[in-house]
């Protein structure tokens, strides 16, 4: 497996190697150069980071429907009832 060095001196550790060493984002690693001049990558000793629970992408918007339309008005609008949609507009207090 090969990869490229970035202008910042960084490389991406290939996925099969990350999987073999069980490396997660934030996991500390050690680098060494052996007698043959090869770079050795090891998982560092010490406490390992816990994997953060994955956030639900809808959590940020869940429960935030503050639309000033009534259901019946929306249904009329969505059903393309032209006569009803011409006169519909949300009122200031959220009711028609």
C-alpha positions in Angstrom: 0.0 0.0 0.0 1.3 3.4 -0.8 0.1 6.9 -0.1 1.3 10.5 -0.6 2.8 13.0 1.8 0.9 16.3 2.0 2.5 19.7 2.0 2.0 19.7 5.8 3.9 16.4 6.2 0.8 14.3 6.8 -0.2 10.9 5.4 -3.4 9.0 5.5 -3.0 5.6 7.3 -4.7 3.1 5.0 -7.9 1.6 6.3 -6.7 -2.0 6.4 -3.8 -0.8 8.7 -6.1 1.3 10.9 -8.5 -1.7 11.2 -5.6 -4.1 12.0 -4.3 -1.8 14.8 -7.8 -0.8 15.9 -7.0 2.9 15.4 -9.9 5.3 15.8 -9.8 9.1 15.4 -7.8 10.5 18.3 -6.0 7.2 19.1 -2.4 8.0 20.1 0.3 6.3 17.9 4.0 6.0 18.1 6.4 6.1 15.2 9.9 4.6 15.2 12.6 3.9 12.6 14.1 0.3 12.8 17.7 -0.8 12.0 16.7 -1.3 8.3 15.5 2.3 8.0 11.8 1.3 7.9 9.2 3.3 9.8 7.2 1.3 12.3 3.8 2.5 13.4 2.5 1.3 16.8 -0.6 2.0 18.8 0.7 4.0 21.7 0.5 2.7 25.3 -1.9 4.3 27.7 -5.5 5.2 27.8 -7.4 4.9 24.5 -10.1 7.2 23.5 -13.7 6.0 23.8 -15.6 6.1 20.6 -18.2 8.9 20.8 -21.8 7.8 20.2 -22.8 8.8 16.7 -25.2 11.8 16.7 -28.5 11.5 14.9 -28.4 14.0 12.0 -32.0 14.9 12.7 -31.5 15.8 16.4 -30.8 19.4 15.6 -34.2 20.0 13.9 -36.4 17.5 15.8 -39.3 19.2 17.5 -38.7 22.6 15.8 -41.7 22.9 13.5 -42.8 26.4 14.1 -44.7 26.9 10.9 -47.7 29.3 11.2 -50.0 27.1 9.0 -52.8 24.9 10.0 -52.8 21.3 8.8 -56.0 21.8 6.7 -54.5 24.8 5.0 -51.3 23.0 4.2 -53.2 20.0 2.8 -55.2 22.3 0.5 -52.0 24.0 -0.6 -50.2 20.7 -1.2 -53.1 19.3 -3.2 -52.8 22.2 -5.6 -56.3 23.5 -5.0 -55.7 26.8 -6.8 -58.8 28.5 -5.4 -57.8 27.7 -1.8 -54.1 28.5 -2.2 -54.8 32.0 -3.6 -56.4 33.2 -0.4 -54.1 31.4 2.0 -51.5 33.2 4.0 -50.3 32.6 7.5 -51.7 34.9 10.1 -49.5 36.7 12.6 -50.7 34.6 15.5 -50.1 31.3 13.6 -53.8 30.6 12.8 -56.0 31.4 9.8 
